[in-house]
């Protein structure tokens, strides 16, 4: 069995779960379509909570996402495939999606970029962040818009880039200086109530 056939078989196995366990379809559809907005909200909350290293963590996550997207686009030049529903018959498609190159998964790159960064900075909650990213990746296969390889490669790229960024960016003096400048500006704008939450 070649890798392409294995990829298709794994997709069928996950996607067909939607037929067998249809009660879960609304949940998986919601996760696949809308969980990204909750992650964005979480990013905003982390930024303004002003706990130790929160803003540095968000900066690292953002840099990871940008770099991982660049790597993903580069990798996509060497291999590409359309969404499963556009290539295979009898796909259990639960969401609308334009047909384009789905390799690697942009949703997966976004989630793993930030969730892996959160894992590195906040190790006490590492299981939660990894489970969140994994469930998102699974949901994209479940609803029929990505192959397992799309998700797997997107996750690997993001994890490796996140580790590299975590090792380099926090040590950069310019990042620390920019955060100090930002915090001074924030103190001038935000109300005293927000200031009292610092540290």
Backbone bond lengths (Angstrom), bond angles and torsions (degrees), N, CA, C in turn:
res aa  C-N    CA-C-N  psi(-1)  N-CA   C-N-CA  omega(-1)  CA-C   N-CA-C  phi
1 X - - - 1.469 - - 1.531 109.51 -
2 X 1.348 117.57 126.05 1.459 120.29 179.22 1.532 111.00 -82.66
3 X 1.320 115.14 170.06 1.461 120.17 -175.86 1.523 112.18 -63.99
4 X 1.326 116.45 -36.52 1.464 119.54 -179.63 1.526 111.20 -63.59
5 X 1.327 116.03 -43.78 1.456 119.39 179.05 1.518 111.35 -66.94
6 X 1.336 116.67 -37.44 1.459 120.49 176.73 1.523 110.72 -62.46
7 X 1.335 115.85 -40.12 1.457 121.25 177.79 1.527 110.82 -61.24
8 X 1.317 116.00 -43.98 1.462 120.80 179.32 1.518 111.20 -66.04
9 X 1.332 116.44 -42.87 1.474 120.53 -179.11 1.525 111.16 -63.73
10 X 1.332 116.78 -41.00 1.467 120.37 177.90 1.523 110.58 -65.44
11 X 1.329 115.43 -39.66 1.460 119.05 176.55 1.516 110.73 -60.09
12 X 1.328 116.88 -48.51 1.454 121.09 -179.97 1.533 110.93 -57.86
13 X 1.316 115.77 -41.79 1.456 120.31 -177.38 1.528 111.19 -61.27
14 X 1.347 116.43 -44.11 1.464 120.43 -179.38 1.521 110.95 -76.12
15 X 1.331 116.60 -46.31 1.463 120.73 -176.88 1.523 112.23 -63.19
16 X 1.313 116.72 -35.04 1.465 120.12 179.89 1.528 112.85 -71.59
17 X 1.330 116.47 -15.49 1.471 118.85 175.44 1.521 110.79 -61.66
18 X 1.328 115.28 -28.08 1.464 119.62 178.24 1.515 112.75 -66.09
19 X 1.311 116.30 -26.36 1.465 120.73 176.42 1.529 111.03 -80.12
20 X 1.331 114.78 -36.68 1.464 120.09 -177.47 1.517 112.21 -79.25
21 X 1.336 115.95 -37.13 1.467 121.09 -178.43 1.523 109.07 -120.38
22 X 1.301 115.88 63.32 1.467 121.61 -174.70 1.525 112.81 -62.07
23 X 1.328 116.89 -22.09 1.471 120.03 179.55 1.527 111.02 -63.00
24 X 1.340 116.81 -24.08 1.464 121.01 -179.47 1.524 112.95 -87.38
25 X 1.311 117.45 -9.47 1.472 120.42 -175.61 1.532 113.74 -58.37
26 X 1.339 119.82 -44.90 1.479 118.54 178.29 1.525 112.58 -60.58
27 X 1.331 116.96 -36.58 1.467 120.98 179.90 1.525 110.15 -67.30
28 X 1.336 116.35 -48.22 1.463 120.23 -178.18 1.529 111.26 -66.88
29 X 1.314 115.87 -34.49 1.475 119.73 176.78 1.521 110.42 -65.30
30 X 1.326 115.98 -44.02 1.467 120.31 179.06 1.532 110.29 -61.01
31 X 1.327 116.39 -45.69 1.468 120.32 179.98 1.528 110.63 -61.64
32 X 1.332 116.21 -46.85 1.460 120.82 -177.54 1.523 112.88 -63.51
33 X 1.337 116.21 -35.43 1.463 120.92 -173.98 1.528 113.39 -93.58
34 X 1.336 117.66 -40.03 1.465 120.16 -165.89 1.527 115.79 -119.45
35 X 1.332 118.41 -10.17 1.455 119.21 -178.72 1.523 111.96 -63.05
36 X 1.324 116.57 -26.23 1.456 120.79 179.34 1.530 111.49 -60.21
37 X 1.349 116.85 -33.28 1.459 120.30 179.89 1.531 111.04 -70.35
38 X 1.322 116.53 -33.52 1.464 120.39 177.03 1.525 110.81 -70.08
39 X 1.328 116.59 -35.76 1.459 119.21 176.46 1.518 110.30 -66.14
40 X 1.329 116.82 -42.25 1.470 120.52 177.19 1.533 110.20 -60.19
41 X 1.333 116.57 -42.31 1.463 120.50 177.13 1.521 110.50 -61.82
42 X 1.321 116.86 -41.95 1.457 120.51 177.32 1.519 112.41 -61.47
43 X 1.326 116.52 -38.50 1.461 121.28 177.88 1.525 110.59 -62.07
44 X 1.336 116.23 -44.46 1.466 120.98 179.05 1.539 110.60 -63.19
45 X 1.325 116.09 -43.27 1.474 120.26 179.81 1.517 110.57 -63.05
46 X 1.314 116.92 -45.18 1.475 120.24 178.13 1.527 110.41 -58.11
47 X 1.327 116.74 -41.48 1.472 120.17 -177.08 1.524 111.49 -62.37
48 X 1.324 116.74 -43.53 1.464 119.83 -173.64 1.529 114.07 -91.47
49 X 1.324 118.39 -6.63 1.469 119.27 176.88 1.521 111.64 -71.92
50 X 1.327 116.35 -23.00 1.471 122.43 173.37 1.519 112.98 61.54
51 X 1.303 118.88 27.13 1.455 120.54 170.94 1.522 108.96 -76.20
52 X 1.313 115.52 164.52 1.466 120.93 -174.88 1.532 111.75 -53.51
53 X 1.297 116.58 126.86 1.469 125.29 174.89 1.524 114.90 68.86
54 X 1.327 119.01 3.78 1.462 119.49 -179.12 1.524 112.33 -59.77
55 X 1.329 115.91 -46.98 1.460 119.32 -177.57 1.520 111.45 -69.20
56 X 1.326 116.81 -37.15 1.462 120.28 174.91 1.526 110.04 -62.44
57 X 1.326 116.41 -38.87 1.463 121.66 178.33 1.529 110.93 -61.91
58 X 1.326 116.97 -44.13 1.461 120.68 -179.58 1.528 110.66 -67.12
59 X 1.323 116.93 -38.18 1.463 120.21 176.15 1.521 110.59 -61.39
60 X 1.334 116.38 -44.89 1.469 120.55 178.67 1.525 110.95 -63.20
61 X 1.334 116.70 -41.20 1.458 120.14 178.28 1.514 111.98 -63.25
62 X 1.324 116.21 -40.78 1.471 120.72 -179.75 1.524 111.14 -66.79
63 X 1.333 116.43 -43.68 1.468 120.44 177.90 1.528 109.92 -63.67
64 X 1.331 115.93 -41.09 1.466 120.30 177.92 1.519 110.64 -59.15
65 X 1.330 116.69 -46.09 1.467 120.38 -178.94 1.527 111.59 -61.32
66 X 1.319 116.66 -46.06 1.472 120.36 -178.95 1.527 110.54 -62.17
67 X 1.335 116.49 -47.48 1.463 120.14 -179.04 1.525 111.74 -66.64
68 X 1.332 116.55 -40.32 1.461 120.40 179.30 1.526 110.95 -65.37
69 X 1.336 117.01 -36.99 1.463 120.38 176.39 1.526 110.78 -64.09
70 X 1.324 116.58 -41.02 1.467 120.27 178.43 1.528 110.22 -62.93
71 X 1.330 116.06 -45.83 1.469 120.33 177.79 1.529 109.86 -62.10
72 X 1.337 115.90 -42.14 1.459 120.33 179.73 1.524 112.44 -60.65
73 X 1.324 116.44 -43.07 1.468 120.03 178.70 1.529 110.68 -65.23
74 X 1.333 115.98 -37.21 1.467 120.73 178.41 1.529 110.20 -65.49
75 X 1.333 116.79 -46.14 1.467 121.60 178.39 1.523 110.37 -62.13
76 X 1.338 115.93 -36.48 1.451 120.93 -179.79 1.522 113.87 -65.06
77 X 1.349 116.40 -15.59 1.464 120.16 176.54 1.526 111.18 -74.73
78 X 1.344 116.41 -24.83 1.462 121.29 -176.94 1.528 112.63 -93.67
79 X 1.329 115.55 -24.11 1.462 119.73 175.76 1.519 108.11 -146.62
80 X 1.295 116.33 136.68 1.462 119.69 177.38 1.516 110.05 -144.74
81 X 1.292 115.43 150.34 1.464 121.27 173.04 1.521 108.37 -152.60
82 X 1.310 116.38 151.02 1.456 120.54 175.22 1.529 109.64 -79.99
83 X 1.305 116.06 172.58 1.450 121.23 177.43 1.534 109.36 -59.39
84 X 1.336 117.66 148.70 1.467 121.01 -179.10 1.524 113.81 -53.70
85 X 1.343 116.57 -39.12 1.462 119.01 -177.88 1.525 112.07 -64.77
86 X 1.354 116.76 -20.30 1.462 120.72 179.77 1.526 112.15 -90.92
87 X 1.331 116.48 -13.10 1.459 120.17 -175.61 1.527 113.97 -114.52
88 X 1.318 116.54 -26.44 1.457 120.67 -174.23 1.525 111.51 -114.72
89 X 1.300 115.35 156.07 1.465 120.82 176.12 1.525 110.18 -88.90
90 X 1.309 115.41 153.20 1.471 122.43 173.70 1.534 113.42 58.96
91 X 1.306 115.87 38.59 1.471 120.17 175.20 1.528 108.79 -81.62
92 X 1.305 115.65 135.80 1.465 120.82 178.28 1.528 107.69 -82.64
93 X 1.316 116.24 85.11 1.466 122.66 -175.14 1.524 109.60 -89.78
94 X 1.337 116.33 122.87 1.463 121.17 -175.14 1.522 113.52 -110.41
95 X 1.327 118.11 -12.91 1.467 120.75 -179.54 1.522 109.40 -134.41
96 X 1.316 115.78 155.93 1.456 121.37 175.15 1.525 109.55 -80.88
97 X 1.312 115.99 141.26 1.461 119.73 -179.60 1.520 108.69 -156.74
98 X 1.318 116.62 139.51 1.454 120.36 175.78 1.525 109.41 -69.37
99 X 1.318 115.87 153.08 1.458 120.66 179.17 1.527 108.91 -90.84
100 X 1.330 115.15 118.00 1.462 120.99 177.14 1.527 107.64 -155.86
101 X 1.321 116.78 -168.62 1.463 119.60 177.81 1.523 109.03 -72.39
102 X 1.307 117.47 119.41 1.465 120.71 -177.53 1.521 112.41 -99.51
103 X 1.334 117.31 6.75 1.471 121.51 -177.16 1.517 110.60 -112.15
104 X 1.332 118.00 123.67 1.467 127.69 -11.96 1.532 110.58 -81.37
105 X 1.316 116.74 174.30 1.466 122.21 -175.93 1.526 111.81 -74.74
106 X 1.338 116.77 121.39 1.472 121.06 178.15 1.529 111.37 -65.90
107 X 1.333 117.00 -40.08 1.466 120.14 177.59 1.522 110.81 -59.02
108 X 1.332 115.64 -44.13 1.458 119.92 -179.98 1.524 111.15 -64.72
109 X 1.319 116.62 -41.50 1.467 120.40 178.23 1.523 110.27 -60.30
110 X 1.324 116.87 -44.51 1.466 120.19 -179.86 1.521 110.86 -62.08
111 X 1.327 116.60 -49.58 1.463 120.19 -176.96 1.522 112.21 -65.10
112 X 1.322 117.29 -47.72 1.458 119.45 -178.21 1.524 111.93 -69.59
113 X 1.329 118.10 -30.53 1.470 120.31 176.72 1.522 110.35 -59.37
114 X 1.325 116.93 -48.29 1.457 119.90 -177.97 1.531 112.16 -81.62
115 X 1.321 117.43 -41.48 1.468 119.20 -177.63 1.528 111.37 -66.61
116 X 1.327 117.54 -37.48 1.466 119.70 176.37 1.521 110.45 -68.22
117 X 1.323 116.99 -38.36 1.465 120.35 176.48 1.527 110.48 -63.51
118 X 1.334 117.09 -43.74 1.471 120.61 176.56 1.517 110.18 -61.55
119 X 1.314 117.04 -39.23 1.470 122.07 177.95 1.528 110.81 -59.48
120 X 1.325 116.64 -41.79 1.465 121.07 -178.34 1.524 112.19 -70.74
121 X 1.332 116.59 -37.25 1.462 120.26 -178.18 1.523 112.49 -85.57
122 X 1.319 117.65 -33.90 1.468 121.94 -174.67 1.527 109.46 -123.57
123 X 1.316 115.05 72.23 1.464 120.54 -171.95 1.525 113.45 -64.79
124 X 1.337 117.68 -20.80 1.461 119.37 -179.92 1.524 112.13 -67.66
125 X 1.331 116.47 -19.35 1.469 120.25 -179.89 1.530 110.85 -116.68
126 X 1.338 116.63 24.23 1.465 119.64 -172.59 1.529 112.82 -63.09
127 X 1.325 117.67 -34.81 1.467 120.13 -179.84 1.523 110.34 -63.87
128 X 1.333 116.48 -42.01 1.463 120.50 -179.57 1.520 111.17 -60.33
129 X 1.339 116.95 -47.45 1.458 120.12 -175.54 1.519 111.85 -66.33
130 X 1.336 116.73 -40.64 1.458 119.38 179.14 1.527 111.68 -68.74
131 X 1.333 116.34 -38.55 1.462 119.85 178.16 1.531 110.60 -64.06
132 X 1.338 116.24 -39.39 1.466 120.66 178.97 1.522 110.76 -61.18
133 X 1.337 116.15 -46.21 1.462 120.26 -179.64 1.529 111.38 -66.50
134 X 1.328 116.79 -40.34 1.461 120.85 -179.68 1.528 111.87 -65.80
135 X 1.327 115.96 -41.18 1.466 120.33 179.06 1.528 110.28 -64.70
136 X 1.338 116.17 -39.60 1.467 119.42 177.24 1.520 110.14 -61.18
137 X 1.333 116.35 -47.06 1.457 120.07 179.26 1.520 111.88 -59.96
138 X 1.327 116.30 -43.74 1.461 121.30 178.12 1.525 111.31 -61.39
139 X 1.317 116.60 -40.80 1.468 120.74 -177.89 1.528 111.92 -64.18
140 X 1.332 116.76 -33.44 1.465 120.10 -179.59 1.528 111.16 -68.41
141 X 1.331 116.16 -30.25 1.465 120.51 174.40 1.524 109.63 -76.45
142 X 1.325 115.70 -43.84 1.468 122.58 -178.43 1.528 111.90 -54.36
143 X 1.348 115.88 -43.35 1.472 119.45 -175.64 1.525 112.82 -84.83
144 X 1.333 117.26 -3.28 1.458 120.78 171.34 1.508 117.67 93.91
145 X 1.338 117.95 13.87 1.470 118.91 -175.55 1.529 113.93 -105.60
146 X 1.337 117.63 -5.12 1.465 119.72 177.99 1.516 111.54 -145.56
147 X 1.325 114.81 147.99 1.455 121.96 169.83 1.529 109.17 -82.01
148 X 1.323 117.86 158.56 1.468 120.23 174.65 1.533 112.71 -55.71
149 X 1.334 117.33 -37.37 1.465 119.96 179.91 1.525 111.73 -64.63
150 X 1.331 117.34 -35.47 1.472 120.94 176.69 1.525 110.22 -58.42
151 X 1.324 114.22 -44.69 1.463 121.18 -177.57 1.533 110.71 -72.87
152 X 1.327 116.00 -45.32 1.469 120.70 -177.06 1.525 111.62 -61.19
153 X 1.318 116.52 -48.22 1.468 120.19 -178.68 1.527 110.91 -66.55
154 X 1.336 117.03 -40.50 1.464 119.90 176.40 1.521 111.92 -60.15
155 X 1.324 116.13 -40.11 1.463 120.92 179.55 1.527 111.13 -67.27
156 X 1.328 117.09 -45.85 1.467 121.05 -178.82 1.524 111.05 -62.03
157 X 1.327 116.94 -45.15 1.469 120.64 178.37 1.521 110.29 -57.65
158 X 1.330 116.50 -48.40 1.466 121.21 -176.52 1.521 111.96 -65.39
159 X 1.320 117.06 -41.61 1.470 121.01 -179.92 1.519 110.91 -62.96
160 X 1.326 116.70 -46.81 1.472 120.28 -179.08 1.524 111.40 -64.97
161 X 1.334 116.54 -43.01 1.469 119.85 179.39 1.528 110.34 -66.12
162 X 1.338 117.60 -40.11 1.465 121.24 179.61 1.521 111.44 -60.75
163 X 1.334 116.85 -42.14 1.470 120.84 178.60 1.520 110.32 -63.77
164 X 1.330 116.83 -43.00 1.466 121.18 179.31 1.524 111.31 -63.52
165 X 1.326 116.24 -46.58 1.464 120.65 179.31 1.527 110.73 -62.48
166 X 1.319 117.38 -41.29 1.469 122.30 -179.95 1.531 111.44 -61.64
167 X 1.321 116.13 -33.12 1.457 120.69 -179.55 1.529 112.48 -78.04
168 X 1.327 117.33 -24.89 1.469 120.64 -172.38 1.525 113.89 -107.38
169 X 1.321 117.57 -53.30 1.468 121.63 -169.47 1.537 113.83 -60.16
170 X 1.349 120.21 -45.85 1.474 118.78 -179.07 1.530 114.02 -60.71
171 X 1.330 117.17 -18.71 1.467 120.73 -179.20 1.529 112.41 -89.26
172 X 1.325 116.54 -7.63 1.461 119.63 -178.03 1.526 110.95 -77.47
173 X 1.311 116.47 123.27 1.460 121.76 -178.93 1.519 112.01 -60.61
174 X 1.332 116.61 -37.91 1.463 119.95 -177.02 1.529 111.36 -63.21
175 X 1.314 117.57 -34.00 1.467 120.93 178.96 1.526 109.69 -65.96
176 X 1.319 116.25 -45.61 1.464 120.94 178.45 1.526 111.08 -61.26
177 X 1.331 116.87 -42.05 1.459 120.78 -179.56 1.527 111.01 -65.69
178 X 1.319 116.56 -41.26 1.471 120.27 178.93 1.527 111.02 -64.42
179 X 1.328 117.08 -37.26 1.464 120.53 177.74 1.523 111.37 -66.00
180 X 1.323 116.67 -38.91 1.469 120.61 177.68 1.523 110.09 -63.32
181 X 1.335 116.71 -44.14 1.465 120.99 178.62 1.523 110.13 -62.26
182 X 1.341 116.85 -43.61 1.457 120.77 179.26 1.528 111.06 -61.68
183 X 1.331 116.22 -44.71 1.466 120.14 -177.63 1.522 111.35 -63.12
184 X 1.325 116.93 -36.20 1.460 119.98 177.17 1.527 110.43 -65.22
185 X 1.329 115.82 -42.47 1.455 119.55 177.99 1.520 111.51 -66.21
186 X 1.321 116.46 -38.05 1.466 120.79 -179.79 1.524 111.36 -64.14
187 X 1.342 115.89 -38.09 1.475 119.57 179.31 1.523 111.87 -63.31
188 X 1.307 116.10 -27.98 1.466 119.75 179.53 1.527 112.73 -78.56
189 X 1.340 114.77 -22.22 1.475 119.74 -174.06 1.524 112.44 -101.35
190 X 1.340 115.90 -46.36 1.463 119.62 -174.97 1.520 111.04 -75.79
191 X 1.331 117.63 150.11 1.464 121.27 179.66 1.518 112.38 -66.61
192 X 1.320 115.48 163.25 1.458 121.66 -177.60 1.516 112.30 -58.94
193 X 1.306 116.11 -29.81 1.468 120.69 -179.88 1.510 110.84 -61.17
194 X 1.329 116.79 -38.60 1.456 121.05 178.14 1.519 110.63 -70.79
195 X 1.316 116.01 -36.47 1.463 119.74 -179.09 1.530 110.82 -61.49
196 X 1.333 116.42 -37.65 1.459 120.93 -175.82 1.519 112.44 -65.11
197 X 1.366 117.33 -15.35 1.453 121.21 -179.51 1.518 111.73 -86.16
198 X 1.311 117.83 -6.74 1.450 120.99 -178.16 1.515 111.28 -60.23
199 X 1.312 115.29 131.56 1.459 122.74 -178.58 1.524 111.17 61.56
